[in-house]
């Protein structure tokens, strides 16, 4: 047996031995001790390879039968109630929709084009292949949230390219596995949905809170790769100049064969039509493409200015009566009792027009006492004028001008460096990166800004994933047919339809399979948690933790260390559904926000896919790696990224605003 098997067997033996030693003799065991024994047996059974969901369900039913004094009816009732409670949770509807969106994007073969364009865009950055790999993994993992699919595809695409370029095996495998696991944390993450359903925390707020920690972790990965490539160039050699070249179209070659001419000045000169090989129409089209960054920044700045200078909302209190007061009078005495409710006096003549004098002027009405009701005075008009003035826009804040100046400087630098070669790279990004980014931002924006629930946004994302897959397959067929093909549009549309059909079928099958696994896992964990609570295991753990007299910091460190260690033998699904119901009830005692605790757990649980011996990302990558890439090399490559995750957890705890600023700003 190899070292990994021996390590797993040793760990399981230690779990069983520690449980036996810590528990009292069988004659003195209480229900709480049986709950702890059940918890230890679950860990051992999962490490032995038993199916997690059905192991939880079977173990929970067996120990619930003990807790009910061998009453089979109550045990079966508990199973039915818990199963119905899970199936009635509408938050879980978003899981199959997000998974379906991910499988559609994955099966549409978008990742190869995305990786190539990002590789060319980052060609001058140290460690450009690894940098492009992490960025591609982050974008693709965000769109799919399926770690195995991202790691496998990038192992087939990026690992051979990095090995051919002379990259260190550990750096190459570590970048792929760490980048592929970012989908666990960055929304729309299935793990956050599972945690929200387990802990009773809003999934919308979890998505908003996890956005910046996920970006922070991705930038930490990129920083490590760039610094390592700068310090040790042999680990990440620079690409030769010929691999950085981008084929230029005829219009660009007519302006500059080597592609070094500025794109704006070149195509502006071509508008006159005096340059052979470059038509004014092609020049205008290229100028429109080049102006897209300017138009995008201008639109964003305009929307920001509109929101920043919006007038303060004016709320009129006219007509409101203080509680307990009477309308139409300043007398605070209660009205006389008239003997119950009565109908208001009705006008026998019905509604009538107001009387007018001979000159056509409306006669002021009188009240029942004969007093003339005064008309609207000039002071009233002045008050309305003041209200209208208050509706004017507020002065532009100073920070807006700083942002505008920064954007202007960035655009000036961008257009100064935009030569014909970089314009072609920008076009490649437009066709690969930006459609996927728009889909992701649309889904996340709809959730975070409250325009749609996670379920509704997931449905939009699934539809967008289908349309994106259809568009990409149509574009591929369109290019394959060539300009001289007869009925090119119809043939491309028919070919795209034939290819999208199998993609849709396979994605639906995989979505049903994954969703069934998640649902059964929730059912099993719900039954297990109920049995654990019936036996008194939760009370026993709470009393033990409270007897330690820990401070909030000590409890947070203890809980995160336990989760970190559990990530070695277990996956994140088992950790959330088994151990989160144990930690969550303790949070109010230590005055810890469950939302903030969930963000720390989500960041910490990245280790579940990067820590041996059950590092699933390593096994996914090993399955598609060349024979000379060993599992130990993959494990060693993941260790620096595990350390970066620990640093990210410390940064998030030290500066909670990284995760809490956005949800507090939007929802509180």
GUFIDREN-429539 format. One record per residue (C-alpha): residue number from 1; x, y, z. Coordinates in steps of 0.25 Angstrom, whole numbers, plus 2048, in hexadecimal, padded with zeros to 3 digits. Each point is the difference from the previous one (the first is absolute). Layout:
<nodes>
<node NUM, <X, Y, Z>>
...
</nodes>
This chain:
<nodes>
<node 1, <800, 800, 800>>
<node 2, <805, 80E, 7FD>>
<node 3, <802, 80B, 80A>>
<node 4, <7F2, 806, 7FE>>
<node 5, <7F9, 7F4, 804>>
<node 6, <808, 7FE, 80C>>
<node 7, <7FE, 80E, 804>>
<node 8, <7F1, 7FE, 7FF>>
<node 9, <7FF, 7F3, 808>>
<node 10, <809, 806, 80B>>
<node 11, <7F7, 80C, 801>>
<node 12, <7F3, 7F8, 800>>
<node 13, <807, 7F7, 80B>>
<node 14, <803, 80D, 808>>
<node 15, <7F2, 804, 7FF>>
<node 16, <7FA, 7F3, 805>>
<node 17, <80B, 7FF, 80B>>
<node 18, <7FD, 80E, 805>>
<node 19, <7F1, 7FE, 800>>
<node 20, <802, 7F3, 809>>
<node 21, <809, 807, 809>>
<node 22, <7F8, 80D, 803>>
<node 23, <7F3, 7F9, 801>>
<node 24, <7FC, 7FB, 80E>>
<node 25, <7FD, 7F1, 803>>
<node 26, <7F4, 7FA, 7F8>>
<node 27, <7F8, 7FF, 80D>>
<node 28, <802, 80F, 803>>
<node 29, <7FE, 805, 7F2>>
<node 30, <7F5, 80A, 7FE>>
<node 31, <7F8, 804, 7F3>>
<node 32, <80A, 80B, 7FD>>
<node 33, <80C, 7F6, 801>>
<node 34, <7F8, 7F8, 7F6>>
<node 35, <7FF, 80C, 7F7>>
<node 36, <80F, 802, 800>>
<node 37, <802, 7F1, 7FD>>
<node 38, <7F7, 802, 7F4>>
<node 39, <808, 80C, 7FB>>
<node 40, <80D, 7F8, 801>>
<node 41, <7FA, 7F4, 7F9>>
<node 42, <7FB, 809, 7F5>>
<node 43, <80E, 806, 7FD>>
<node 44, <806, 7F2, 800>>
<node 45, <7F5, 7FB, 7F6>>
<node 46, <802, 80C, 7F7>>
<node 47, <80F, 7FE, 800>>
<node 48, <7FE, 7F1, 7FD>>
<node 49, <7F9, 804, 7F3>>
<node 50, <7F1, 7FE, 803>>
<node 51, <7F6, 809, 7F9>>
<node 52, <7FF, 80D, 809>>
<node 53, <7F1, 803, 7FE>>
<node 54, <7FB, 7F1, 803>>
<node 55, <80A, 7FE, 80B>>
<node 56, <7FB, 80D, 807>>
<node 57, <7F2, 7FB, 7FE>>
<node 58, <802, 7F2, 805>>
<node 59, <808, 804, 80C>>
<node 60, <7F6, 80B, 803>>
<node 61, <7F4, 7F6, 800>>
<node 62, <807, 7F6, 808>>
<node 63, <804, 809, 80B>>
<node 64, <7F3, 807, 800>>
<node 65, <7FA, 7F2, 802>>
<node 66, <808, 7FF, 80C>>
<node 67, <7FC, 80E, 805>>
<node 68, <7F1, 7FD, 7FE>>
<node 69, <802, 7F3, 809>>
<node 70, <7FF, 7F7, 7F3>>
<node 71, <7F3, 806, 7FC>>
<node 72, <7FF, 7FE, 7F1>>
<node 73, <7F4, 809, 7FD>>
<node 74, <807, 80C, 806>>
<node 75, <80D, 7FD, 7F8>>
<node 76, <7F8, 7FF, 7F3>>
<node 77, <7F8, 80D, 803>>
<node 78, <80D, 807, 803>>
<node 79, <806, 7FC, 7F2>>
<node 80, <7F3, 804, 7F9>>
<node 81, <800, 80E, 807>>
<node 82, <80E, 803, 7FE>>
<node 83, <800, 7FB, 7F1>>
<node 84, <7F3, 809, 7FD>>
<node 85, <807, 80C, 807>>
<node 86, <80C, 7FF, 7F7>>
<node 87, <7F8, 7FF, 7F4>>
<node 88, <7F7, 80C, 804>>
<node 89, <80D, 809, 801>>
<node 90, <7FE, 809, 7F3>>
<node 91, <80F, 805, 802>>
<node 92, <804, 7F2, 7FA>>
<node 93, <7F9, 802, 7F3>>
<node 94, <80C, 809, 7FC>>
<node 95, <80A, 7F5, 801>>
<node 96, <7FB, 7F8, 7F3>>
<node 97, <7FF, 80D, 7F8>>
<node 98, <80E, 805, 804>>
<node 99, <805, 7F2, 7FD>>
<node 100, <7F9, 7FF, 7F3>>
<node 101, <806, 80E, 7FC>>
<node 102, <80E, 7FB, 803>>
<node 103, <7FF, 7F3, 7F8>>
<node 104, <7FA, 808, 7F4>>
<node 105, <80C, 809, 801>>
<node 106, <80A, 7F5, 802>>
<node 107, <7FB, 7F7, 7F4>>
<node 108, <7FF, 80C, 7F7>>
<node 109, <810, 7FF, 7FE>>
<node 110, <802, 80F, 804>>
<node 111, <80C, 7FD, 809>>
<node 112, <80A, 7FE, 7F5>>
<node 113, <7FD, 80D, 7F9>>
<node 114, <800, 807, 80E>>
<node 115, <80D, 7FB, 804>>
<node 116, <807, 803, 7F3>>
<node 117, <7FB, 80F, 800>>
<node 118, <804, 802, 80E>>
<node 119, <80E, 7F9, 7FE>>
<node 120, <802, 80A, 7F4>>
<node 121, <7FB, 80C, 809>>
<node 122, <80A, 7FD, 80B>>
<node 123, <80C, 7FC, 7F8>>
<node 124, <809, 80A, 805>>
<node 125, <7FC, 7FD, 80F>>
<node 126, <80A, 7F7, 807>>
<node 127, <7FB, 7F2, 801>>
<node 128, <7F6, 804, 7F5>>
<node 129, <7FB, 7F1, 7FE>>
<node 130, <7FD, 7FE, 80F>>
<node 131, <7FA, 80E, 801>>
<node 132, <7F7, 7FD, 7F4>>
<node 133, <7FC, 7F2, 806>>
<node 134, <7FC, 806, 80E>>
<node 135, <7F8, 80B, 7F9>>
<node 136, <7F9, 7F6, 7F7>>
<node 137, <7FD, 7F7, 80C>>
<node 138, <7FA, 80B, 808>>
<node 139, <7F7, 805, 7F5>>
<node 140, <7FC, 7F2, 7FB>>
<node 141, <7FF, 7FB, 80F>>
<node 142, <7F7, 80C, 802>>
<node 143, <7F7, 7FC, 7F5>>
<node 144, <7FF, 7F1, 803>>
<node 145, <803, 7FE, 80F>>
<node 146, <804, 7F2, 7FC>>
<node 147, <80E, 7FE, 805>>
<node 148, <802, 7F2, 7FA>>
<node 149, <7FC, 805, 7F2>>
<node 150, <809, 80D, 801>>
<node 151, <80D, 7F8, 805>>
<node 152, <7FE, 7F5, 7F6>>
<node 153, <7FE, 80A, 7F4>>
<node 154, <80C, 809, 804>>
<node 155, <808, 7F3, 802>>
<node 156, <7FE, 7FC, 7F2>>
<node 157, <802, 80E, 7FA>>
<node 158, <80A, 808, 809>>
<node 159, <809, 7F5, 806>>
<node 160, <805, 7FB, 7F3>>
<node 161, <803, 80F, 7FB>>
<node 162, <807, 803, 80D>>
<node 163, <808, 7F3, 800>>
<node 164, <804, 803, 7F1>>
<node 165, <805, 80E, 804>>
<node 166, <809, 7FB, 80B>>
<node 167, <7F8, 803, 80C>>
<node 168, <802, 7F9, 80E>>
<node 169, <7F7, 7F5, 802>>
<node 170, <7FC, 804, 80E>>
<node 171, <7FD, 80E, 7FC>>
<node 172, <7F8, 7FC, 7F4>>
<node 173, <7F8, 7F5, 807>>
<node 174, <7FE, 80A, 80C>>
<node 175, <7FB, 80B, 7F8>>
<node 176, <7F5, 7F7, 7F9>>
<node 177, <7FB, 7F9, 80D>>
<node 178, <800, 80D, 808>>
<node 179, <7F9, 808, 7F5>>
<node 180, <7F6, 7F5, 7FD>>
<node 181, <7FC, 801, 80F>>
<node 182, <7FC, 80E, 7FF>>
<node 183, <7F2, 7FC, 7FC>>
<node 184, <7FE, 7FB, 80E>>
<node 185, <800, 80E, 805>>
<node 186, <7FD, 80A, 7F5>>
<node 187, <7F1, 802, 7FE>>
<node 188, <7F8, 7FA, 7FA>>
<node 189, <805, 7F5, 809>>
<node 190, <7F8, 7F3, 803>>
<node 191, <808, 7FF, 80D>>
<node 192, <7FA, 80E, 805>>
<node 193, <7F2, 7FB, 7FD>>
<node 194, <802, 7F4, 808>>
<node 195, <806, 807, 80C>>
<node 196, <7F5, 80B, 7FF>>
<node 197, <7F5, 7F5, 800>>
<node 198, <807, 7F8, 80C>>
<node 199, <803, 80D, 808>>
<node 200, <7F4, 808, 7FD>>
<node 201, <808, 80B, 7FA>>
<node 202, <7FB, 808, 7F4>>
<node 203, <807, 7FB, 7F3>>
<node 204, <7FF, 80E, 7FA>>
<node 205, <808, 806, 80C>>
<node 206, <80A, 7F4, 7FF>>
<node 207, <802, 803, 7F1>>
<node 208, <802, 80F, 803>>
<node 209, <80A, 7FC, 80B>>
<node 210, <808, 7F6, 7F9>>
<node 211, <802, 809, 7F3>>
<node 212, <80C, 808, 805>>
<node 213, <807, 7F4, 808>>
<node 214, <7FF, 7F8, 7F4>>
<node 215, <807, 80B, 7F7>>
<node 216, <80A, 802, 80B>>
<node 217, <804, 7F1, 800>>
<node 218, <801, 800, 7F1>>
<node 219, <809, 80C, 801>>
<node 220, <809, 7FA, 80B>>
<node 221, <802, 7F4, 7F7>>
<node 222, <804, 809, 7F4>>
<node 223, <809, 807, 809>>
<node 224, <807, 7F4, 804>>
<node 225, <802, 7FB, 7F2>>
<node 226, <805, 80D, 7FB>>
<node 227, <80A, 802, 80B>>
<node 228, <805, 7F1, 7FF>>
<node 229, <801, 802, 7F1>>
<node 230, <808, 80D, 802>>
<node 231, <809, 7FA, 80B>>
<node 232, <802, 7F2, 7F9>>
<node 233, <7FF, 802, 7F1>>
<node 234, <804, 7F1, 7FE>>
<node 235, <7F3, 7FC, 806>>
<node 236, <7F7, 808, 7F7>>
<node 237, <808, 804, 7F3>>
<node 238, <7FB, 80B, 7F7>>
<node 239, <7FA, 7FD, 7F3>>
<node 240, <808, 801, 7F3>>
<node 241, <7FC, 80C, 7F8>>
<node 242, <7FA, 7F8, 7F5>>
<node 243, <7F6, 7FA, 809>>
<node 244, <7FB, 80E, 804>>
<node 245, <7FD, 804, 7F1>>
<node 246, <7F2, 801, 7FC>>
<node 247, <7FC, 7FF, 7F2>>
<node 248, <7FB, 80D, 7FA>>
<node 249, <7F4, 802, 7F6>>
<node 250, <803, 806, 7F3>>
<node 251, <7FB, 80E, 804>>
<node 252, <80A, 800, 80C>>
<node 253, <80B, 7FB, 7F8>>
<node 254, <7FE, 80B, 7F5>>
<node 255, <803, 80A, 80B>>
<node 256, <80C, 7F9, 807>>
<node 257, <805, 7F2, 7FD>>
<node 258, <806, 7FE, 80D>>
<node 259, <7F4, 806, 808>>
<node 260, <807, 80A, 808>>
<node 261, <7F9, 80C, 7FB>>
<node 262, <7F6, 807, 809>>
<node 263, <7F2, 7FB, 7FD>>
<node 264, <7F9, 80D, 801>>
<node 265, <809, 808, 7F7>>
<node 266, <801, 7F5, 7F6>>
<node 267, <7F1, 7FE, 7FE>>
<node 268, <7FD, 80F, 801>>
<node 269, <80A, 802, 7F4>>
<node 270, <7FA, 7F4, 7F9>>
<node 271, <7F2, 807, 800>>
<node 272, <804, 809, 7F4>>
<node 273, <801, 7F3, 7F8>>
<node 274, <80E, 804, 7FB>>
<node 275, <807, 7F4, 806>>
<node 276, <800, 7F3, 7F7>>
<node 277, <7FA, 7F4, 806>>
<node 278, <7F8, 807, 80B>>
<node 279, <7F2, 805, 7FC>>
<node 280, <7FA, 80B, 808>>
<node 281, <7F5, 7F7, 804>>
<node 282, <80A, 7F6, 807>>
<node 283, <807, 80C, 806>>
<node 284, <7F3, 805, 806>>
<node 285, <7FC, 7F2, 806>>
<node 286, <80D, 7FF, 806>>
<node 287, <7FF, 80E, 806>>
<node 288, <7F3, 7FC, 806>>
<node 289, <806, 7F4, 806>>
<node 290, <80B, 808, 806>>
<node 291, <7F6, 80A, 806>>
<node 292, <7F9, 7F6, 808>>
<node 293, <808, 802, 80D>>
<node 294, <7FE, 80F, 7FF>>
<node 295, <7F1, 7FE, 7FE>>
<node 296, <7FF, 7F6, 80C>>
<node 297, <808, 809, 809>>
<node 298, <7F8, 80C, 7FC>>
<node 299, <7F3, 7F8, 803>>
<node 300, <805, 7FB, 80D>>
<node 301, <804, 80E, 805>>
<node 302, <7F3, 806, 7FB>>
<node 303, <7F8, 7F6, 808>>
<node 304, <809, 803, 80C>>
<node 305, <7FE, 80F, 7FF>>
<node 306, <7F1, 7FE, 7FF>>
<node 307, <800, 7F8, 80C>>
<node 308, <80A, 808, 808>>
<node 309, <7F8, 80D, 7FD>>
<node 310, <7F2, 7FB, 801>>
<node 311, <7F7, 80A, 809>>
<node 312, <7FD, 7FB, 80E>>
<node 313, <7F2, 7FA, 801>>
<node 314, <7F5, 809, 805>>
<node 315, <7F6, 7FA, 808>>
<node 316, <7F3, 809, 803>>
<node 317, <7F9, 7FE, 80E>>
<node 318, <7F4, 808, 7FC>>
<node 319, <7F3, 7F9, 804>>
<node 320, <807, 7F7, 80A>>
<node 321, <7FA, 800, 80E>>
<node 322, <807, 7FD, 80C>>
<node 323, <7FC, 7F3, 807>>
<node 324, <7F5, 803, 809>>
<node 325, <7FC, 80D, 7FA>>
<node 326, <7F4, 804, 7F8>>
<node 327, <800, 805, 7F2>>
<node 328, <7FC, 80E, 7FD>>
<node 329, <800, 805, 80E>>
<node 330, <80B, 804, 80A>>
<node 331, <7F7, 7FB, 80B>>
<node 332, <807, 7F4, 806>>
<node 333, <7F3, 7FC, 807>>
<node 334, <7FA, 7F3, 7FB>>
<node 335, <7F3, 802, 7F7>>
<node 336, <7F3, 7FD, 807>>
<node 337, <7FA, 7F3, 7FF>>
<node 338, <7F5, 800, 7F6>>
<node 339, <7FC, 7F2, 803>>
<node 340, <808, 7F8, 7F6>>
<node 341, <804, 801, 7F2>>
<node 342, <7F7, 808, 7F6>>
<node 343, <800, 803, 7F2>>
<node 344, <806, 80D, 7FC>>
<node 345, <7F5, 80A, 7FB>>
<node 346, <7FD, 7FF, 7F1>>
<node 347, <7FD, 80B, 7F7>>
<node 348, <7F2, 7FE, 7FB>>
<node 349, <804, 807, 7F3>>
<node 350, <80C, 7F8, 7FE>>
<node 351, <80E, 806, 7FC>>
<node 352, <7FE, 80E, 7FB>>
<node 353, <809, 80A, 7F9>>
<node 354, <805, 80C, 809>>
<node 355, <7F7, 80C, 7FE>>
<node 356, <806, 80C, 7F8>>
<node 357, <7FD, 80F, 801>>
<node 358, <7FC, 807, 7F3>>
<node 359, <80E, 803, 7FC>>
<node 360, <803, 7F1, 800>>
<node 361, <809, 800, 80D>>
<node 362, <7FE, 7F4, 809>>
<node 363, <7F9, 804, 80D>>
<node 364, <808, 7FC, 80C>>
<node 365, <7F8, 7F4, 807>>
<node 366, <7FB, 802, 80E>>
<node 367, <801, 7F6, 80B>>
<node 368, <7F4, 7FC, 808>>
<node 369, <802, 80B, 80A>>
<node 370, <7FF, 80B, 7F5>>
<node 371, <80F, 803, 800>>
<node 372, <806, 802, 7F3>>
<node 373, <80C, 7F7, 7FD>>
<node 374, <80B, 809, 7FB>>
<node 375, <806, 7FD, 7F3>>
<node 376, <80F, 7FC, 7FD>>
<node 377, <809, 80B, 805>>
<node 378, <80D, 805, 7FB>>
<node 379, <807, 7FA, 80B>>
<node 380, <7FB, 7F2, 7FB>>
<node 381, <805, 803, 7F2>>
<node 382, <80E, 804, 806>>
<node 383, <800, 7F3, 808>>
<node 384, <7FE, 7F9, 7F3>>
<node 385, <80B, 808, 7FA>>
<node 386, <809, 7FC, 80B>>
<node 387, <7FD, 7F1, 7FE>>
<node 388, <803, 801, 7F1>>
<node 389, <80D, 807, 803>>
<node 390, <803, 7F5, 80A>>
<node 391, <7FE, 7F6, 7F4>>
<node 392, <80C, 806, 7F9>>
<node 393, <80D, 7F7, 7FF>>
<node 394, <80A, 801, 80B>>
<node 395, <80E, 805, 7FD>>
<node 396, <809, 7F6, 7FA>>
<node 397, <809, 7FA, 80B>>
<node 398, <80F, 801, 800>>
<node 399, <803, 7F1, 7FF>>
<node 400, <7F8, 800, 7F2>>
<node 401, <80A, 809, 7FA>>
<node 402, <80C, 7F8, 805>>
<node 403, <7FA, 7F3, 7FA>>
<node 404, <7FD, 808, 7F3>>
<node 405, <80F, 805, 800>>
<node 406, <805, 7F1, 802>>
<node 407, <7F7, 7FB, 7F5>>
<node 408, <804, 80A, 7F7>>
<node 409, <80F, 7FE, 803>>
<node 410, <7FE, 7F1, 7FE>>
<node 411, <7F8, 802, 7F3>>
<node 412, <80B, 809, 7FB>>
<node 413, <80B, 7F6, 803>>
<node 414, <7F7, 7F5, 7F9>>
<node 415, <7FF, 807, 7F3>>
<node 416, <80E, 804, 800>>
<node 417, <805, 7F2, 801>>
<node 418, <7F5, 7FA, 7F7>>
<node 419, <807, 7FC, 7F4>>
<node 420, <7FA, 7F7, 7F5>>
<node 421, <805, 7F3, 806>>
<node 422, <7FA, 804, 80E>>
<node 423, <7F3, 804, 7F8>>
<node 424, <7FF, 7F2, 7FB>>
<node 425, <802, 7FA, 80E>>
<node 426, <7F5, 809, 805>>
<node 427, <7F7, 7FA, 7F5>>
<node 428, <803, 7F2, 804>>
<node 429, <7FD, 804, 80F>>
<node 430, <7F3, 806, 7FA>>
<node 431, <7FC, 7F3, 7FA>>
<node 432, <804, 7F7, 80C>>
<node 433, <801, 807, 80D>>
<node 434, <7F6, 80B, 800>>
<node 435, <7F3, 7F8, 7FC>>
<node 436, <803, 7F7, 80C>>
<node 437, <804, 80B, 809>>
<node 438, <7F3, 808, 7FC>>
<node 439, <7F8, 7F3, 803>>
<node 440, <806, 7FE, 80E>>
<node 441, <7FF, 80F, 804>>
<node 442, <7F1, 800, 7FB>>
<node 443, <7FD, 7F4, 809>>
<node 444, <808, 805, 80C>>
<node 445, <7FB, 80F, 7FE>>
<node 446, <7F2, 7FB, 800>>
<node 447, <802, 7F9, 80D>>
<node 448, <809, 80A, 808>>
<node 449, <7F8, 80C, 7FC>>
<node 450, <7F2, 7F9, 803>>
<node 451, <7FB, 800, 7F2>>
<node 452, <7FD, 7F1, 801>>
<node 453, <801, 7F5, 80A>>
<node 454, <80B, 7F6, 7FF>>
<node 455, <7F6, 7F6, 7F9>>
<node 456, <7FB, 80A, 7F6>>
<node 457, <80E, 805, 7FD>>
<node 458, <804, 7F1, 7FE>>
<node 459, <7F5, 7FE, 7F6>>
<node 460, <805, 80C, 7F8>>
<node 461, <80E, 7FB, 801>>
<node 462, <7FC, 7F2, 7FB>>
<node 463, <7F9, 807, 7F4>>
<node 464, <80C, 809, 7FE>>
<node 465, <809, 7F3, 800>>
<node 466, <7F7, 7FA, 7F6>>
<node 467, <800, 80C, 7F6>>
<node 468, <80F, 802, 802>>
<node 469, <803, 7F1, 7FD>>
<node 470, <7F7, 801, 7F3>>
<node 471, <807, 80D, 7FC>>
<node 472, <80E, 7FA, 802>>
<node 473, <7FC, 7F4, 7F8>>
<node 474, <7FA, 809, 7F5>>
<node 475, <80D, 808, 7FF>>
<node 476, <809, 7F4, 7FF>>
<node 477, <7F7, 7FA, 7F5>>
<node 478, <800, 80E, 7F9>>
<node 479, <80F, 801, 800>>
<node 480, <801, 7F1, 7FB>>
<node 481, <7F7, 802, 7F4>>
<node 482, <808, 80C, 7FA>>
<node 483, <7FC, 80C, 7F9>>
<node 484, <7FD, 7F9, 7F3>>
<node 485, <7F6, 7F6, 805>>
<node 486, <7F1, 800, 7FB>>
<node 487, <7F6, 803, 80A>>
<node 488, <80A, 802, 80B>>
<node 489, <7F7, 805, 80A>>
<node 490, <7F6, 7F5, 7FF>>
<node 491, <80B, 7F5, 800>>
<node 492, <807, 806, 80C>>
<node 493, <7F2, 801, 808>>
<node 494, <7FD, 7F2, 7FC>>
<node 495, <80E, 7FB, 804>>
<node 496, <7FF, 807, 80D>>
<node 497, <7F2, 7FB, 803>>
<node 498, <805, 7F1, 7FE>>
<node 499, <80C, 803, 80A>>
<node 500, <7F8, 807, 80B>>
<node 501, <7F6, 7F4, 801>>
<node 502, <80A, 7F6, 805>>
<node 503, <806, 80B, 809>>
<node 504, <7F2, 803, 806>>
<node 505, <7FD, 7F1, 802>>
<node 506, <80E, 7FD, 807>>
<node 507, <7FF, 80D, 809>>
<node 508, <7F2, 7FC, 804>>
<node 509, <804, 7F2, 804>>
<node 510, <80C, 805, 808>>
<node 511, <7F8, 80B, 806>>
<node 512, <7F6, 7F5, 805>>
<node 513, <80B, 7F8, 805>>
<node 514, <806, 80B, 808>>
<node 515, <7F3, 805, 805>>
<node 516, <7FC, 7F3, 805>>
<node 517, <80D, 7FE, 808>>
<node 518, <7FE, 80E, 806>>
<node 519, <7F2, 7FD, 804>>
<node 520, <803, 7F2, 806>>
<node 521, <80B, 806, 808>>
<node 522, <7F7, 80B, 806>>
<node 523, <7F6, 7F5, 804>>
<node 524, <80B, 7F7, 806>>
<node 525, <806, 80C, 807>>
<node 526, <7F2, 805, 805>>
<node 527, <7FD, 7F2, 806>>
<node 528, <80E, 7FF, 806>>
<node 529, <7FF, 80D, 807>>
<node 530, <7F2, 7FD, 805>>
<node 531, <806, 7F3, 806>>
<node 532, <80C, 807, 806>>
<node 533, <7F7, 80A, 807>>
<node 534, <7F7, 7F6, 805>>
<node 535, <80B, 7F8, 807>>
<node 536, <805, 80D, 806>>
<node 537, <80D, 801, 7F9>>
<node 538, <7FE, 80F, 7FC>>
<node 539, <7FE, 803, 80F>>
<node 540, <80C, 7F8, 804>>
<node 541, <809, 808, 7F6>>
<node 542, <7FA, 80D, 804>>
<node 543, <802, 7FE, 80F>>
<node 544, <80F, 7FB, 7FD>>
<node 545, <803, 80C, 7F8>>
<node 546, <7FA, 80A, 809>>
<node 547, <807, 7FA, 80C>>
<node 548, <80D, 803, 7F9>>
<node 549, <7FD, 80F, 802>>
<node 550, <805, 804, 7F3>>
<node 551, <800, 80E, 7FA>>
<node 552, <7FA, 803, 7F3>>
<node 553, <80E, 800, 7F9>>
<node 554, <804, 7F3, 807>>
<node 555, <7F3, 7F9, 7FB>>
<node 556, <802, 806, 7F2>>
<node 557, <80E, 7FA, 800>>
<node 558, <7FC, 7F3, 805>>
<node 559, <7F4, 7FE, 7F7>>
<node 560, <808, 804, 7F4>>
<node 561, <80C, 7F7, 803>>
<node 562, <7F6, 7F4, 802>>
<node 563, <7FA, 803, 7F2>>
<node 564, <80E, 801, 7FA>>
<node 565, <804, 7F3, 806>>
<node 566, <7F2, 7FA, 7FC>>
<node 567, <803, 804, 7F2>>
<node 568, <80B, 7F6, 7FF>>
<node 569, <7F8, 7F3, 801>>
<node 570, <7F2, 806, 7FC>>
<node 571, <7FA, 808, 7F4>>
<node 572, <7F9, 80D, 802>>
<node 573, <7F3, 7FA, 7FF>>
<node 574, <801, 7F7, 80C>>
<node 575, <807, 80B, 808>>
<node 576, <7F4, 809, 7FE>>
<node 577, <7F4, 7F7, 801>>
<node 578, <806, 7F8, 80C>>
<node 579, <808, 80A, 808>>
<node 580, <7FA, 80E, 7FD>>
<node 581, <7F3, 7FC, 808>>
<node 582, <80A, 7FE, 80C>>
<node 583, <807, 80E, 7FF>>
<node 584, <7F4, 808, 7FC>>
<node 585, <7F8, 800, 80D>>
<node 586, <80D, 804, 808>>
<node 587, <802, 80D, 7F8>>
<node 588, <7F5, 809, 808>>
<node 589, <808, 7FD, 80D>>
<node 590, <80D, 806, 7FA>>
<node 591, <7F8, 80B, 7F8>>
<node 592, <805, 7FB, 7F3>>
<node 593, <7F8, 804, 7F3>>
<node 594, <7FD, 7F3, 7F9>>
<node 595, <802, 807, 7F3>>
<node 596, <80E, 803, 804>>
<node 597, <803, 7F2, 805>>
<node 598, <7FA, 7FB, 7F3>>
<node 599, <80A, 808, 7F8>>
<node 600, <80C, 7FB, 808>>
<node 601, <7FB, 7F2, 7FF>>
<node 602, <7FF, 801, 7F1>>
<node 603, <80E, 806, 7FF>>
<node 604, <805, 7F5, 809>>
<node 605, <7F9, 7F5, 7F8>>
<node 606, <808, 803, 7F4>>
<node 607, <80A, 7F6, 807>>
<node 608, <7F6, 7F5, 7FF>>
<node 609, <804, 7FF, 7F1>>
<node 610, <80F, 803, 802>>
<node 611, <804, 7F8, 80C>>
<node 612, <805, 7F1, 7FF>>
<node 613, <7FC, 7F5, 801>>
<node 614, <7F2, 803, 7FB>>
<node 615, <804, 80C, 7F7>>
<node 616, <7F6, 7FD, 7F5>>
<node 617, <806, 80B, 7F7>>
<node 618, <80D, 7F8, 800>>
<node 619, <7F9, 7F4, 7FC>>
<node 620, <7F8, 807, 7F5>>
<node 621, <80D, 806, 7FB>>
<node 622, <808, 7F3, 801>>
<node 623, <7F5, 7F9, 7F7>>
<node 624, <804, 808, 7F4>>
<node 625, <80F, 803, 803>>
<node 626, <80B, 7FA, 7F8>>
<node 627, <806, 7F3, 807>>
<node 628, <80D, 807, 805>>
<node 629, <7F7, 80A, 809>>
<node 630, <7FF, 7F9, 80D>>
<node 631, <7F5, 802, 80B>>
<node 632, <80B, 804, 80A>>
<node 633, <804, 80B, 7F6>>
<node 634, <7F2, 805, 7FF>>
<node 635, <7FF, 800, 810>>
<node 636, <80D, 808, 801>>
<node 637, <7FB, 80A, 7F6>>
<node 638, <7F3, 802, 808>>
<node 639, <807, 803, 80D>>
<node 640, <804, 80E, 7FD>>
<node 641, <7F2, 804, 7FC>>
<node 642, <7FB, 7F9, 80D>>
<node 643, <809, 80A, 808>>
<node 644, <7FA, 80B, 7F7>>
<node 645, <7F2, 7FC, 804>>
<node 646, <804, 800, 80F>>
<node 647, <806, 80F, 7FE>>
<node 648, <7F2, 803, 7F9>>
<node 649, <7F8, 7FB, 80C>>
<node 650, <809, 808, 80A>>
<node 651, <7FE, 80D, 7F7>>
<node 652, <7F1, 7FE, 800>>
<node 653, <800, 7FE, 80F>>
<node 654, <809, 80C, 802>>
<node 655, <7F8, 809, 7F7>>
<node 656, <7F2, 7FB, 800>>
<node 657, <7FC, 80C, 7F6>>
<node 658, <806, 7F8, 7F5>>
<node 659, <7F4, 7F7, 801>>
<node 660, <7F5, 808, 808>>
<node 661, <801, 80D, 7F9>>
<node 662, <7F8, 7FD, 7F4>>
<node 663, <7F4, 7F8, 807>>
<node 664, <800, 80B, 80B>>
<node 665, <7FF, 80B, 7F5>>
<node 666, <7F6, 7FA, 7F8>>
<node 667, <7F7, 7F9, 80A>>
<node 668, <801, 806, 80D>>
</nodes>
